[in-house]
């Protein structure tokens, strides 16, 4: 089992010293069977002789987790203890830091994975389902289906129509801020782009960093691109761009980056060398006024008596035709590996995790997300959780985040460095998009 790390939930890879993607190692692993020759950095914990029978819903279930840090690790430990009482199943976690888990997931799944593991909805789930690296969990959904909305059910299926994911939590990306700072300064949430820029200008004149933007890890900037593209070109255009790989070298996409360039003067100094945690601390310490990030991240920084000081607003409208209809709301959940040692136990565990009771228990220790199952007592939510639920349920369309809505061999290997190149040299966007377009066409053509 790989030693765990004390890094943040989405920390930079250790020892790199420069910006790398969450799946830098995955770039090579995604080449296919050849990845099996690489010594896997993730390995399953032993299952202590658990049965391989699909009917044995007992014993020990091994669990590959990307939550090695204190929170949400502590919330999972509480959850697993409750699962043992409710189901008689002992959960044996394999704790791995978030980035390492992401970077090596392909090799992990092709090797000796745990019975159950954390993963995501969207293209990320469908990609591995199509490779035959997952067990379908239709049997589980026969028990938990009524707990989920049709939209959540749809997000849990592969392209073949089978279920592969049990959703557990999700959260919105928005523009976050400190309520107490805004109250002291008299700031009001903008709804339009002009208001957003005017507010950033006012914050700068007040001696505050207007936008805590940090992109050492590469992935945080993807959220800003997603919102700009959905606000300017619409949800359908954005999803087609992510799923089909065409139309990158077009006036519509170039306009997104030109719009983005207007924000660069208002970003944190040295942002390409800062982690998201450092940006969130700028908001917490009231050094910065706003930050485009997920509740799942910044909610782990605003804790205790600071939890209800965290406020947010929807990314502002740019094109009136699309208003603020789309919300970025990544869904996290659980999947079962292709050949689990204890399939019956794995399915029974997922049946428990797919209930409002289990999700309520977990969120009580980890208030940075909201539950996916129906029936959770939302009166127990923190103020940010309540506002997050309202934002998501009021959305016309939900995206999953760039590196979940598109192919893994395109998101980090192509788009991550392309966006960082733009942030370094915004004047080069024409040549950058030309290169992205060529790589996209090559990747999708090879995939058939």
Buried (B, 14 or more C-beta within 10 A) or exposed (E): BBEBBEBBBBBBBEEEEEBBBBBBBBBBBBEEEEBEEBEBBBBBBBBEEBBEEBEBBBBBBBBBBBBBBEBBBEBBBBBBEBBBEBBEBBBBBBBBBBBBBBBBBBBBBBBBBBBBBBBBBBBBBBBBBBBEBBBBBEBBBEBBBEBBEEEBBEBBBBEEEBBBBBBBBBBBBBBBBBBEBBEEBEBEBBBEBEBBBEBBEBBBEEEBBBBBBBBBBBBBBBBBBBBBBBBBBBBEBBBBBBBEBEBBBBEBBBBBBBBBBEBEEBBBEEBBEBBBBBBBBBBBEBBBBBBBBBBBBBBBBBBEEEBBBBBBBBBBBBEEEBBBBBBBBBBBBBBBBEEBBBBBBBBBBBBBBBBBBBBBBBBEBBBBBBBBBEEBEEEEBBBBBBBBBEBBEEBEBBBBBBBBBBBBBBBBBBBBBBBBBBBEEBEEBEEBBEBBBEBBBEBBEEEE
